[in-house]
Structures are given as structure tokens and as C-alpha cells.
Amino acid sequence: MNNKKFKKLLKSKIEKIEIKDFSSEILNSTSHIILEKEEKNSKSWFLPLSGAIAIATTIAICVPLGVFDGFSGNKGLEINKSEIVLSKELLALGNLLTTNEEVSVNNKRSLRKSNQETINYQKIAEDCNHYLLTGEAFIYQEEINVTFENNKDEKYSSYDYKMSVSYVDHKQYEISYLSYFNRKEISSFEVEIEGVFVIDDKDYVLMGEQKKYGEEVELELKVYIKENTYISISNETEVNENEYEYKYVEYGVIVRGVEFSYEVENGRKETEITIIENDSTVSYEFEYFDDTIECEYESDLLETEMQIFVHDEYYLYVFKDKTQVKLNKK
């Protein structure tokens, strides 16, 4: 049972627990003087017991990251929660586009080769590879560097802001992405983002919708591959700030959905990916070590395990039957 299923099961069990109120019996059995309670305007300390148990369970399962934890910023404009969320989504989209800009949009390859019973390990590894670098970056996010500043580049003079995001892994493999954009305030809590995402001297249309409720920031970014084809990513802050959702959309139809999450618990680093496409579900669960990543794979047709060896420029996927697939990081 993976972490996500375990959490759902645990929550359902907690909600069924009946908490009886024995306060009257306890008070009647004591001779203490009851002082008049001080009235407080704030209700922030009140939680139903089931909610308190659920929150305690969540804390035990996942160590939350602070707003600025794991990020370093260069001189320029202030980097706050909104910019942190934006930079992480830009990094995730950039990794996806540089791996393959047509990544699985309308991808109908089977897990099994046509007319054969041989498992298509190449597809399993390729689907994993699109998200693996993002998972590493979020797990080791102290190596993510963000620069946010007023734009002075003449080529993109129509945009007010410039943001660059870079990451160096522990093998000294480096990636860097650049974006230019404007912000348009729709209301006191909603902002639209419009700009370009620059990768390898190629410009992609960048659109975004950001909502902020106090310290909570929700953002959906879209990068257009073609006029009617885009990839979007959004953070699921109402559930967990470490959860993201990808959508691959063609002419208004979602052809692939991906849920991505990561967590660090007591030094144990893990990510999960769930892919829904063509009415089938595929999941990957990763655990990170120094130079290797262990992965459990599950689909409607197959359950297997693999080891992923991290090299300077590539990942080497080694399956249980010793089949190997070598794929570049980009």
C-alpha cells in the first residue's frame, strides 16, 4: 500500500472514531474550584478532536517546508511566497519541455509491444524520465536558485518582470530556465500572468492564474506547445504544498493527467507519480539514496521494481530481469 492510499485509509478510520464526553463525570468527582473562563475573540485554538488527530497524523507523515526553506535568491526584487510557488512550477515545466516537448500528448503506445508479450520497458522508463529531474530538484531543493528582477532586456521590453530558475544536482548537472512576464491584478486576491518561457532560445507562450488567501498561494501555469496544445501545472495547496497536478490538453480535451508529490520524513526522501491516460492508471513510487533511486512501478497490466542509477548526464534504469534502459537527463 503506497503512502497516498495509507493516508486515505487512516483518515477514514479516524473519522469513524466516536469520542465520548466524560467532562461532567470528571468534574463531579473533583473538589477543585472552577474559575471563570476568560473570553477570547480568537477561535484559532479550537479544533474538533478528530481534526486534531488528523493534523497530528499529517505532521508525523510529512515534514512541512517553510516558505523560504531550500531556496536561495540573488539581488533583485523581493522573493516571497508567490515567487517561490511560481519558480517551482517554472522549473517543473522547464524540465518537462526540455525532456520532450511532445511528451506523451496523445501518446497511445502500449506497455506491451504490438503482437508480442514482451514488456515495453522503454516506455516505462521514458514516462518516468519526464518527471525524475523535477523530483530530484524538489527533494534537494536547497540547490534551487531563483533570480527575480525588473526586466531590462530590450528583446522582451514589453514585459515588466524577469525570473530565472536554476538547479545543480549532486552530480554537478545544471539546468536553467528563463521567463519574462507581466502581472495583471484582477482583484485583491487574484492575479493573471502573461509572458514567455524561454528554453534553448525558443519562446513558449506562458499564461497563469494566481490566487492568494493570506499565506496560501494557488497558481496554475500553462505553457503552449502549439496554438491549441498546452501543458499546465498547478499546486494543490489546500491539501499539501508538496503536491502538483499536470494536465496535457489538446483542443480543450485533457489527454493525460499526472499527479506528482514529494516528501521528506526523518531523512527519508520520496516522490510519487500517478499517470492517468487512455482510461488506464500508472504509478511510480521513488525512494532516494546517494547515487541510486529505488522505484516501485504499478499499472493495470504489470507490477515491477527497478533501480535508477544517477550519472553525470543520464539515468540508467535497471529492471528486475536485468533489462537496462539509458536515458539522458534532458
C-alpha positions in Angstrom: 0.0 0.0 0.0 1.5 3.3 -1.0 1.6 6.4 1.2 -1.3 8.1 -0.5 -3.6 5.1 -0.1 -2.4 4.7 3.5 -3.2 8.3 4.4 -6.8 8.0 2.9 -7.4 4.8 4.8 -6.0 6.3 8.1 -8.2 9.4 7.7 -11.4 7.3 7.0 -10.6 5.2 10.2 -10.1 8.4 12.3 -13.4 9.9 11.2 -15.2 6.8 12.4 -13.8 7.1 16.0 -16.5 8.0 18.5 -15.3 10.4 21.2 -17.5 10.3 24.3 -17.8 13.4 26.6 -17.0 12.4 30.2 -16.4 16.0 31.3 -19.5 16.1 33.7 -18.4 12.9 35.5 -14.9 14.1 35.8 -16.0 17.5 37.3 -18.4 15.9 39.7 -15.7 13.6 41.1 -13.4 16.5 42.0 -13.5 19.3 44.6 -11.5 21.9 42.7 -12.8 25.4 42.4 -13.8 26.2 38.8 -12.5 29.6 37.8 -14.5 31.8 35.4 -13.1 31.2 31.9 -11.6 34.2 30.1 -13.4 35.0 26.9 -11.3 35.2 23.8 -12.2 36.7 20.5 -9.9 34.4 18.5 -11.1 30.9 17.7 -7.7 29.8 16.3 -7.1 27.3 19.2 -10.3 25.4 18.8 -10.2 22.2 16.8 -12.5 19.2 16.8 -10.7 16.3 18.2 -10.9 14.3 15.0 -9.3 17.2 13.2 -6.5 17.5 15.7 -5.7 13.8 15.4 -5.7 14.1 11.6 -3.3 17.1 11.7 -1.0 15.2 14.2 -1.0 12.3 11.8 -0.2 14.5 8.8 2.7 16.1 10.8 4.1 12.7 11.5 3.9 11.6 7.9 5.3 14.7 6.2 7.6 17.4 7.4 6.3 20.7 6.0 8.8 23.0 4.4 9.0 26.7 5.4 8.2 29.4 2.9 11.8 30.2 2.1 13.4 26.8 3.0 15.6 25.3 0.3 15.8 28.3 -1.9 18.4 30.9 -2.5 17.8 34.3 -4.2 20.0 36.7 -5.9 19.9 40.5 -5.7 16.7 42.0 -7.3 13.1 42.2 -6.3 11.8 40.5 -3.1 11.2 36.8 -3.4 8.1 36.0 -1.3 5.7 33.0 -1.3 4.1 33.9 -4.6 7.5 33.9 -6.4 8.6 30.7 -4.7 5.5 28.9 -6.0 6.0 30.4 -9.4 9.6 29.4 -9.6 8.9 25.8 -8.7 6.3 25.5 -11.3 8.5 27.0 -13.9 11.3 24.6 -13.0 8.9 21.6 -13.3 7.5 22.8 -16.7 11.0 23.5 -18.0 12.2 20.0 -17.1 9.3 18.6 -18.9 9.7 20.6 -22.1 13.4 20.1 -22.4 13.0 16.3 -22.0 10.5 16.2 -24.9 8.1 19.0 -25.8 5.6 16.5 -27.2 5.8 14.4 -24.0 3.0 11.9 -24.2 0.4 14.3 -25.6 -1.9 11.9 -27.3 0.6 9.1 -26.7 -1.0 5.8 -27.4 1.9 3.4 -27.1 1.1 0.3 -25.2 3.0 -1.1 -22.3 3.4 -4.2 -24.4 5.0 -4.3 -27.9 2.5 -4.9 -30.7 1.9 -8.7 -31.3 4.4 -9.6 -28.6 4.2 -10.4 -24.9 7.4 -8.5 -24.2 7.1 -5.7 -21.7 7.9 -2.3 -23.2 10.5 -1.2 -20.7 11.5 1.7 -22.9 8.1 3.3 -22.5 8.0 2.7 -18.7 11.5 4.4 -18.4 10.6 7.3 -20.7 7.4 8.1 -18.9 9.3 8.1 -15.6 12.2 10.1 -17.0 10.0 13.1 -17.9 9.5 13.8 -14.1 12.6 12.4 -12.5 14.7 15.5 -12.6 11.9 17.6 -11.1 11.6 15.1 -8.3 15.3 15.3 -7.6 15.2 19.1 -7.6 12.3 19.3 -5.2 13.9 16.7 -2.9 17.2 18.5 -2.9 15.7 22.0 -3.3 18.4 23.8 -1.3 20.2 23.7 -4.7 17.5 25.7 -6.4 18.4 29.3 -7.1 15.9 32.0 -8.1 16.6 35.4 -9.5 13.6 37.8 -9.7 14.1 41.4 -11.1 12.7 44.2 -13.1 13.1 43.4 -16.8 15.7 45.4 -18.7 16.2 43.1 -21.8 15.3 45.0 -24.9 14.2 41.9 -26.8 11.4 41.4 -24.2 10.8 45.0 -23.4 7.0 44.5 -23.3 7.3 42.5 -20.1 7.9 44.1 -16.7 9.5 41.1 -14.8 12.2 38.6 -15.4 12.7 35.4 -13.5 15.4 32.8 -13.9 15.4 29.5 -12.1 18.4 27.1 -11.9 19.3 23.8 -10.2 22.5 21.9 -9.8 22.2 18.3 -8.8 24.8 16.4 -6.7 26.5 15.2 -9.9 27.0 18.8 -10.9 24.5 18.6 -13.7 23.0 22.0 -14.2 19.7 23.3 -15.7 18.5 26.9 -16.0 15.3 28.4 -17.3 14.2 31.9 -18.1 10.9 33.7 -18.2 9.5 37.2 -18.8 6.0 38.2 -17.8 3.5 40.8 -16.7 1.2 40.6 -13.8 -2.4 42.0 -14.1 -4.4 42.4 -10.9 -7.9 41.1 -11.3 -9.0 41.5 -7.7 -7.4 41.9 -4.2 -6.6 38.2 -4.2 -6.3 37.2 -7.9 -3.6 38.0 -10.4 -3.2 36.9 -14.1 0.3 36.2 -15.5 1.1 36.6 -19.2 4.5 36.2 -20.7 7.0 33.9 -22.5 9.1 30.9 -21.3 12.5 30.8 -23.0 14.2 27.4 -23.4 17.1 26.8 -25.7 16.4 30.1 -27.5 12.9 29.1 -28.2 9.9 31.1 -26.9 6.8 29.5 -25.5 3.6 31.3 -24.6 3.2 31.4 -20.8 -0.1 32.0 -19.1 -1.1 31.8 -15.4 -3.8 32.4 -12.8 -2.7 33.0 -9.3 -4.9 33.3 -6.2 -3.7 34.2 -2.7 -5.6 33.7 0.5 -3.5 35.0 3.4 -0.3 32.9 3.3 -1.8 30.4 0.9 -0.9 30.7 -2.8 -2.6 28.8 -5.6 -1.2 29.0 -9.1 -1.9 27.3 -12.4 0.7 27.9 -15.2 0.2 26.9 -18.8 2.9 26.6 -21.5 1.6 26.4 -25.0 3.4 23.9 -27.3 1.1 24.8 -30.2 -1.8 27.1 -30.6 -4.3 24.6 -29.2 -2.0 22.3 -27.3 -0.6 23.1 -23.8 0.8 21.6 -20.7 -0.4 23.0 -17.3 0.8 22.6 -13.8 -0.9 23.6 -10.6 0.0 23.3 -6.9 -2.5 21.7 -4.5 -2.1 24.0 -1.5 -5.4 23.1 0.1 -4.2 19.6 0.5 -0.4 19.7 0.7 2.1 22.3 -0.7 4.2 19.4 -2.0 1.6 18.1 -4.4 1.2 19.2 -8.0 -1.0 18.3 -10.9 -0.1 18.3 -14.6 -2.5 18.3 -17.4 -1.9 17.7 -21.1 -4.6 19.4 -23.2 -5.4 19.3 -26.9 -8.2 21.4 -28.3 -9.8 21.6 -24.8 -9.6 17.9 -24.1 -7.4 16.5 -21.3 -5.4 13.6 -22.9 -3.3 12.9 -19.9 -3.4 13.8 -16.2 -0.5 13.5 -13.8 -0.3 13.8 -10.0 3.1 14.5 -8.6 4.1 14.7 -4.9 7.2 14.7 -2.8 8.1 14.5 0.9 11.0 14.2 3.3 10.3 12.3 6.6 13.1 11.6 9.1 15.7 11.9 6.3 13.7 9.5 4.0 13.2 11.2 0.7 10.3 10.1 -1.5 8.3 11.1 -4.6 5.2 9.6 -6.1 3.8 10.0 -9.7 0.4 8.8 -10.8 -0.4 9.0 -14.5 -3.9 8.6 -16.0 -4.2 8.2 -19.7 -6.4 6.3 -22.1 -8.6 5.0 -19.2 -5.5 3.4 -17.5 -3.6 4.3 -14.4 0.1 4.0 -13.8 2.0 4.8 -10.6 5.7 5.2 -9.7 7.0 5.4 -6.1 10.6 6.6 -5.6 12.9 6.5 -2.7 16.2 8.5 -3.0 19.7 7.4 -1.9 23.1 8.8 -2.6 23.7 7.6 -6.2 20.6 5.5 -6.8 16.8 5.8 -6.8 14.6 2.8 -6.0 11.3 2.7 -7.8 8.1 0.6 -7.5 6.0 0.6 -10.6 2.4 -0.5 -10.9 -0.1 -0.4 -13.8 -3.2 -2.3 -14.8 -1.0 -4.9 -16.6 2.2 -5.0 -14.6 3.9 -4.6 -11.2 7.6 -4.4 -11.1 10.6 -2.8 -9.5 13.7 -1.0 -10.8 16.8 0.7 -9.7 17.7 4.0 -11.3 21.5 4.8 -11.3 22.2 8.6 -11.3 25.1 9.5 -13.6 26.5 12.9 -14.7 24.4 13.3 -17.8 22.0 10.4 -17.8 19.9 7.9 -15.8 20.3 4.2 -16.1 17.2 2.2 -15.5 17.8 -1.4 -14.4 14.7 -3.7 -14.1 14.3 -6.9 -12.0 15.0 -9.1 -15.0 18.3 -7.1 -15.6 16.8 -5.2 -18.6 18.6 -1.8 -18.9 17.4 1.5 -20.4 19.7 4.5 -20.6 18.1 8.0 -20.9 19.6 11.5 -20.9 18.5 13.8 -18.1 17.4 16.3 -20.8 
